[in-house]
Amino acid sequence: MASLADQALNNDEILRYSRHLIMPEVGMDGQRKLKQARVLCVGAGGLGSPLALYLAAAGVGTLGIVDFDVVDFSNLQRQIIHSTADVGRKKLDSAAETITGINPNVNVCKFETRLTSDNAMEIFRDFDLVVDGTDNFATRYLVNDACVLSGKPNVYGSIFRFEGQASVFGAKDGPCYRCLYPEPPPPGLVPSCAEGGVLGILPGLVGVIQATEAIKLILGTGEPLIGRLLLVDALAMRFRELKLRKNPDCPVCGNHRTISKLIDYEQFCGISGQEKPANGRSGDMTPEELKQRLDAGDDLFVLDVRDPHEYQICNLGGHLIPLKDLPQRVSELDPSREIVVHCKMGGRSAKAVDFLKQNGFSNVHNLAGGIQAWAERVDPKVPKY
Amino acid sequence: MKILIPTPLQSYAGGQSAVEVPASTVGEAVQALLSSHPELRKHLYNEQGRLRAFVNLYLNEDDVRYLQHEQTPVADGDTLSIVPSIAGGRS
């Protein structure tokens, strides 16, 4: 590896980083450390966008990005590394182009893959620290364990609606993600941003906190968020801090470790073997089937279990009872009729179907993939959201 | 004392972000919350009645796991935070 003295800055770089260089906390040495640093961003989405932009602008020499997704219109509300013209392109290509546009000195390493137990250790090997900008529990536990096992700090950030969390895990003697949360929630219990929504600026706020922590770790300055969980409430605009402790019983970083290599994280998070809503469960109805039955004039009662503000965006003219009100309002439904339940993507309606079946409704179907699938496959005039 | 309800659980607590409850321990505070919002129970406790592994309770800044768990005494001015894990985009 090149020594710090080899990371000379040319005159263009000196001008570019002048606002860093005149601060003693960064200075020439700090800027050389940034140039030498190799940071891996897992995900080029909501969190990855702002943090990759700032790390690139700050002069981090090597930025790795792991992503396999394609830019979608619904990403643009928060994923500011991508632009409207990038819709349909690989996020990796779009992000790399934006980064190079901001700072051509950055060496961008693209990993077009899903991070898995098979490739994580190898991908992490060439980086000094990892920034977790992922969007699911399985990858978060994978990033955590791979960081702990390879001795690399994990700059963590997570968001939901108006609320965010940030911390630095896996630092020497510091707690890890498993010390905070030994296990993930079972699938379906916690709503995702795709169903629950997220305020567009929130990943900006939290991603920039992650970028700040990454830069502090590289510079070796300030007080990193090690052993502290920062909670951000954008609605109240309140920042709170909780103390985190290293759990002596932690299976990956505690005193009696039971995890010495990466495991099957899909299984750990209860995902594998579980069919995705769009693939259908028994008793599910596809959008095509529903269309055919409605066109044939069959007597179907369409129940929409989304929230009223979602109904305003688009609807199938169904009877609206939000999932959380269903137990109190079940008397509005006729158990003798055939009922098709839908939500946005099929998750909430599956719960509603289970509830109705437990309560004496025998002829109930879940619309597989929800109104989203209906919009994609039956009626393109229905907006997707 | 005050209990702070995180965004993902607010819909099970009448949309409130904070509730005041009378209590002398963490356990009493949670029970008071659950008696007025029974729907919250399955999100906080598993079938065996144990606090779920992806939900933490903090008395002020401290994780009650490192205090006296649900037996931790509380005072009027204390704040109990419910802090569940959140993942982001997909679930």
Interface residues (C-beta under 8 A of the other chain):
Chain A: G45 G46 L47 T134 D135 N136 F137 R140 S158 I159 F160 R161 F162 E163 Q165 L180 Y181 P182 E183 P184 P185 P187 G188 L189 V190 P191 S192 C193 A194 E195 G196 V198 L229 L231 A236 R240 E241 L242 K243 L244 R245 K324 G347
Chain B: P6 T7 P8 S11 Y12 S17 E39 H43 R52 A53 F54 N56 Y58 E61 D62 D63 Y66 S81 V83 P84 S85 I86 A87 G88 G89 R90 S91
